[in-house]
């Protein structure tokens, strides 16, 4: 049985320092965890390293504008 790892090292973009409308990203062994800064108690979702890399690449390519 595998025990899930709790995310650590939560951080948010330095560009969103003065806002509360953002997400935080934390580390997990196999990828990343994401949660809402306004409702941290609601939980988080995790992605694999490959999924996270594809998401970041899509953002950088402006596919979500």
C-alpha positions in Angstrom: 0.0 0.0 0.0 1.2 3.5 -0.9 0.8 6.3 1.6 -0.1 9.6 0.0 2.5 12.3 0.5 1.3 15.6 1.9 2.3 18.6 -0.3 5.0 20.9 1.1 6.7 24.1 0.1 3.5 25.9 -0.9 4.1 29.0 -2.9 2.3 31.5 -5.2 3.5 33.7 -8.0 5.5 36.7 -7.0 3.3 38.6 -9.4 0.3 38.0 -7.2 1.7 39.2 -3.9 -0.9 41.8 -3.3 -3.9 39.9 -4.4 -6.0 37.0 -3.0 -7.3 35.7 -6.4 -4.6 33.1 -7.1 -3.6 29.6 -6.5 -0.7 28.1 -4.7 1.5 25.3 -5.9 3.1 22.7 -3.6 5.5 19.8 -4.1 4.6 16.2 -4.0 6.9 13.3 -4.9 5.4 12.6 -8.3 4.5 16.1 -9.4 2.7 19.1 -8.0 -0.3 20.0 -5.9 -2.6 23.0 -6.5 -5.0 24.8 -4.1 -7.0 28.0 -3.9 -5.4 30.7 -1.7 -8.9 32.0 -0.6 -10.0 28.5 0.6 -7.0 26.5 1.6 -9.1 24.2 3.8 -11.1 23.0 0.7 -8.2 20.8 -0.2 -6.0 20.5 -3.3 -5.6 18.4 -6.4 -2.4 16.8 -7.6 -0.8 16.3 -11.0 2.0 14.2 -12.3 5.2 15.8 -13.3 4.4 15.4 -17.0 0.9 16.9 -16.5 2.4 19.9 -14.7 5.0 20.5 -17.3 2.4 20.4 -20.1 0.2 22.8 -18.2 3.1 25.3 -17.6 4.2 25.0 -21.3 0.6 25.8 -22.4 0.5 28.9 -20.2 3.8 30.1 -21.6 2.5 29.5 -25.1 -0.6 31.7 -24.2 -3.0 28.9 -25.0 -5.4 30.1 -22.3 -5.9 33.7 -23.4 
